[in-house]
Amino acid sequence: MSVAVFAAACGGGETQTAMERELQNVLADELIPAAIADVDCPEDADLAPESVFLCAADVEGSFYEIQVTIIDAQGRFKHERRH
């Protein structure tokens, strides 16, 4: 499990895309040399502290669920991979 930061503290839209990109980068670092094709999080995910939601990741053709937990109002989050 690791902790990352994304900018903003509200759900959906541009912020969600930034979080998806950050999560994709974090997963790529953990799974090198695996290629992370896409990360998709719910558009209506609550990004308030202590919120938990699932994102989907395509890793070299395999599907993974990523549980994301928002840590604080500064946008830090942690994640846990599931398969």
Summary of the structure (lengths in Angstrom):
residues: 83
radius of gyration: 11.6
end to end distance: 14.4
largest distance: 33.7
contacts: 243
relative contact order: 0.26
helix: 23%
strand: 40%
